Amino acid sequence: MSIAGETALDTVLRRDRLVVGAALAALTVAAWLYLLYMAAHMAMPEMAMAMPAMHPWSGVELGALVVMWTVMMVAMMVPSAAPMIVMFATINRRRREQQGPFVPTAVFLAGYLVVWTGFSVLAALAQWALHAAALMSPMMVTTSPLLGGVLLVAAGVFQWTRLKAACLVHCRSPLSFIVTSWREGRGGAFRMGLHHGLYCLGCCWLLMALLFVAGVMNLLWVAAIAIFVLLEKIVPRGELVGRVAGIVLVVAGLLVLSRGVLAS
């Protein structure tokens, strides 16, 4: 390729990255606006699902809960997945310039979000079960110090496991994943998104369970977890950040458990 051709390609790549970055930012902002709207209207009758009474939930309420969790996962996870998604778009453009098949980046993103949608269904079912067992307050916070303490300790210990380390290494290496896991066509791109989403799920699922401790709609807690997940993936020595956080979570969990024992 000539120098002029390379310059033109670089210009196109920069434009593509800007377009993809802007689209991801818009998606994230839309998700956060939805969450802010829900948090601001929790006391309204039409938002009764968000502040559940102690009657059994209907299928409609469960469906609304799945939507809430799904939007929350988009708000929390899309920013940390952005480097991988932008890398996919860049490699995809280079392949197109070399007469390779072109696949919209949205296909990769769709595969990624399918994983978190599946997690959202499971999280909603878990919340439904906790509600049925009277272990959730109207503000969607666990009323059981035992459950809260166990979740904190489990999340802290998980930060030191091999599974966490393996998933985090993958999430911190977008180029390595793209090079080793590339699949052709729309189906291949979708499977790549699924693959990456599963690694991210393996990395973060217990952190998401902590939303039951501080409040599912506690947006400060939601934002704190989202920022932590992002830092783990992008800052130098992100794995060390995660392990230090693990110690903090274990200590916090033990404090919650001890207070629960003393109060009983």
Secondary structure, 3 states (H helix, E strand, C coil): CCHHHHHHHHHHHHHHHHHHHHHHHHHHHHHHHHHHHHHHCCCCHHHHHHCCCCCCCCHHHHHHHHHHHHHHHHHHHHHHHHHHHHHHHHHHHHHHHCCCCCCCHHHHHHHHHHHHHHHHHHHHHHHHHHHHCCCECCCCCECCHHHHHHHHHHHHHHCCCHHHHHHHHHHCCHHHHHHHHCCCHHHHHHHHHHHHHHHHHHHHHHHHHCHHHHCCCCHHHHHHHHHHHHHHHHCCCHHHHHHHHHHHHHHHHHHHHHHHHHHC
